[in-house]
């Protein structure tokens, strides 16, 4: 961005047309202003990445986009999204959990659960075996942390820190918790909050992690 430029999220005058999409989903509408340059101009950019190098999407609000460019954009978005849908992942998880522990494997290099037909393709990778149901309830114990601070940084707190935070939330009487990039705290709330002194606590995890 140019020197002296100020960019803020536009919270008013929402456009009638749906926001265009980048690989991360619907974009946000921002306002660009330059001191001494007169009228501000609005544009769409990624809602997830805070830097253009994380997601190159950029479109002026009043820009006319050709059908050819829209088609190319959609192909680009599809090619940069996970190959499996949420339904595919649910089906895959059910197949995995139905296996006996001795046949449950997790590839640490590819960061994915492995079904038996996939073992050979990961023969040279570090693989964990005998994945338990308890481990599956806390996937952040298996997955490596995402560490890009400008896009999808995660904070994998220790168990001691998570339990301290949960006890604090319970003591303060909170019923709804929003966990931003803190999957281990979210997992602990889901597992233990219902049993703590008859407290019903719900947690929502906001985290861009396609795994």
Buried (B, 14 or more C-beta within 10 A) or exposed (E): EEEEEEEEEBEEEEEEEEBBBBBBEEBEBBBBBBEEEEEBBBBBBBBBBEEEEBBEBBBEBEEEEEEEEEEEBEEBBEEEEEEEEEEEBEEBEEEBEEBEEEBBBBBBEBBBBBBEEEEEEBEEEEBBEEBEEEBBEBBBBBBEBBEEEEBBBBBBBEEEBBBEBBEEBBEEEBEEBEBEBBBBBBBBBBEBBEEBEEBEBEBEBEBBBEE
